[in-house]
Amino acid sequence: MTEPGRSGQEARVGQEPRADQEPNFNGDILHVEHVSKSYGAVTALIDVNLRLAKGEVLGLIGDNGAGKSTLLKILCGFQPPSSGRIVLEGQEVRFKSVDQARSLGIDAVYQDLALIPQLSVVQNMFLNREKVTWPLLNRRAMRKEAQEHLSEIGVQIPDINAPVSQLSGGQRQAIAVARSVFSNPKILLLDEPLAAMGVKEGSLILDLITQLKARGEVSIIIIAHNYGQVLEVCDRVNLIQDGRITIDKRSDETSADELTEMVVAEYRRALQERQQRAR
């Protein structure tokens, strides 16, 4: 696998190691190698190579339909790749389900959050893993543990007994992330956690990601469209265009303007191709 760009130079993606040289996993928890994904005649991912270091926050950016969510679905076990391999902590893995990926330390939080609005914060935190003192639920222990866990990672919820439906969008997203962190994942996948959020709500999630990054106990891949926000919390960014990772750069070696220009240039090329075909 290719190391990220140095001295302002972007990494060359897709470069293979020499035949006599094994990939270097030193410091990395995850490697995606030559992964492609097709749905019949439609190709969503093409020869994707990606790496994630332990404790690193990686931003995955690109236009709608570029392949970002497809890649996350493969990493969390929701879909298998058509080709290529996934290497977790130096061992090749083939996920057969989301539960299997989760058992190996990979968890995902999607835009729809998978929270039950009618249930309280505590009930959502312990959904399907309730504490029981036979024959009753140990509600006191669950409230205490939920409050301690939320406070530990910097999530402030005024009333953890309140229904999730009464919370703001940012607070709901924070609960969904906190619930995943509660299961002690090695890798956390965040699919558009800042979508449709205002500045105040978005800052709550960015603060949470910053807190998790400072603890260094979980590696994070975050999909986002706001490049300024991505660069604020991420160590590196990967740009996906037409199913390929075209850029792998450290956050301090690029800018929101540069990333935006790359996407705009892709629009221009697509427009020119349509115009040429229409002639």
N, C-alpha and C positions, 0 to 999 in steps of 0.2 A: 504494500500500500504506500501511496505517496504521502509524504509529510506535507502539512499546510505550507502556504507560501512564506517565504522569508524575504525580508528587506523589501516589502511592498510588491513582491512578485507573486502572482497567483499560482497555486499548485496545478500541476498537470494531472488531470483526472483520467482514470482508465489505464494508467501505466501499470504493467504487470511486473512482478519481481522476476529476476533471472531464474532460469530453470534450476540452478544450483543454490538458490537463496530462498530460504523460508521467509514468509512475511514476518515483520517485526511487531510483536504484540506488546512490547515493553511499555507499560504505563497505560495501555488501552484496555477497555473492558469489552468493546464491541467493534467488530469489523464486518462490513457488508462487502462482499466480493462478487463483482460481475453479475449483479442481480438484474434480471429482466422480468417483465410481467406483461402478458398479452391476454386480451379478452376476445377470442376469435380473431377477426381481422384487425382489431384495434390494439395498438401497442401503447401501454401506459408508462412503462419504464424500460430504458435501454442501457444495459451494461453499467449499472450504478455501482460505484465504489464509495464507501463512506466509513469513517472511523470515529470513535468516540472514546475519549480518555476518561479515566476514573475521576469523578468529581467535576467533570467539564459540563458546561452548558453550551449546546450547539444549536444555532438558529438555522432553520430550514425554510428558505424563502423561495418565492417564484410566483408566477401568475396563476390564476384559476385554471385548473385542468392540466397543470404542468407535471403532476405526479406525486406531489407531497403527501397527500392523504393516503394514496395507494402504498407508498413506501412505509408509512406508519402502520398501516393495516397488516403488512407483511411482517414487520418487526414485532407486533403484539400477538401474532398467531391467528389473526382473523382470516387471512388469506395466505396461501402458499405462493412462493415465487415460481415463475415458469422456468427459470434457470438461475444459476448462481448459488452462492452459499452464504450462510450467516454464521459467524464465529463469535461465541460468547465466552469471555475469559479464556481464550485460547483453545476452546473446544467447539467443533462444528455442531450446530444444533439444527434440527428440523422440526419446527413447531406444527403440531397437529390440531391445536386449539388455543384459544385465548387463555383457558385455565392452565394449560401446560406452560405457556410463556410466562404467565404470572407466577407459577410455582418455581420457575427458574430465575425470577427476579425482575421481569419486565412487566410494567403496568402502564395503562394508558388512561388519559382523561380526555373525553371528546366534548364537542361543542354542546351536545344535548345533556351532558353531565351525568345522566343516569341516577339522578336524585328523585326521591318521591316527595313532591311538594307538601302533601298533607301530613307527613311525618316530621317530627322535631329534628333539630340538628343532631342531638344525641342518637336518636333512632337511626338516622341516616348514617352516622359514623359507624354504628355497630350492626348495620344491616347484613344479615346472613352470618354474623359472627357474634351474636348476643352472648352476654355473660349470664349464666344460669346458676342459681343456688336452688337446687331441686326442691320443689317443683316450680319455683317462681323465678322470673327475671330479676337479676341483681341490678336494679335501676340506679341505686346509689353509687355502686362501683362504676357503672358505665358513665354516669354524669361526671364523677370525679376524674376518671381517666380521660374522658373527652375534653374536659376543661383544661387539664394539665397538658394534654397533647397539643391542643390549639394554641395555648399560651406559649408553649415551648418553641413553636415555629412562627410565632408572631402574628397569629390570626386572632383578631379581636371581634368577638361576637357578643353583643350585649346580653342576650338571653338564649342559652343553648337549649332551653326547653321549648322555645318558640318554633312553630312550623316553618319549614324552609321557604314556604310560599310567601312569608312576610319579609324575607331578606332581599337585599338588592342583588343585581346581577353579579357584581363583583364579590359580594359575600358568598353567594351560591358557588361561584367558581372556586373561591378559596376553600370552601367546605369540601368540594369534590377533590381538589388537589390534596388537602389535608387527609382525607380518607384514604387516598392511595398511598401517601407517605406513611400513614399509620400502619400499613402492612409491610413496611421496611423493604421497598423495592431497591434493586441495584440500579435500574434504569427507569426513568419516568418519561413517558411520551405525552406531550401536551399539544393537542390539535386545536389551534386557534383559540387559546384561552382569553384573548383580549378582544374577540369579535364583538362588535356592536356595543362596546363599552365606552363610557365617557372617560375623561382624563382622570377624575377622582377614583372611579372604580378600577380603571386600568392600573393606576399607581399601586393599588392594594395588591394586585396580582404580581406586579413587578417587584414590589417589596418582598412578597412571599418567596419568589424565585431567588431573589438576592439572599434572603435568609438561608434557604436550602443550599445555595452555592457556597455560602460562608461555612456551613457545617461540613461540606465536602463528603457527605455520606451517600449521596445519590447523584448519578449522572443524568442529565436532562437533554432531551431533544424537543425544541419548541417550534411549532409552525406559526408564523405570523406574517401579516401583510404590512404592518407599520415598521419600516426598516429602522427608524430612529429608536423605537422601543427595543427592537431586537439587539441593536448594537449596544444599548445601555446595559443589558444584563448578560449577553452572550460572550463566550470566549472566542468562538469562531462562527462563521456563517458559511453555509453551502447554498448556492443558487441552483435551482432545478429549472431547466428550460426544455420543453418538449420531451420530457421523460429522461433527460440526461443531467447529471450534475456537472455544470460547466465552470463553476467557481468554488474554490475552497480557500478561504482567507481568514486570517485572524481579524477580530473585530477592530483592533487598533490599526490595521493596515488598509482599511477601506472606509467608506462614508455612505450615509443615506443617499447623497446625491449620485455617487458612483453607481450604487446598486440600482437606483431608479433609472439612471441612464441606460444601463444594460437591458433592463426590461423594456424600456421605450424603444431601444434599438431593435429589439426582437419584434415589437409591433410594426416598426417601419419595414423590416424585411418581409414580414407576413403580408403587409399591405401591398408592397411592390410585387410580390409573387402573385397575389390575386389580380392585380391590375394587368400583369403580363399575360396571365391565363385568359383574361377577359378580352384581350385584343384579337 
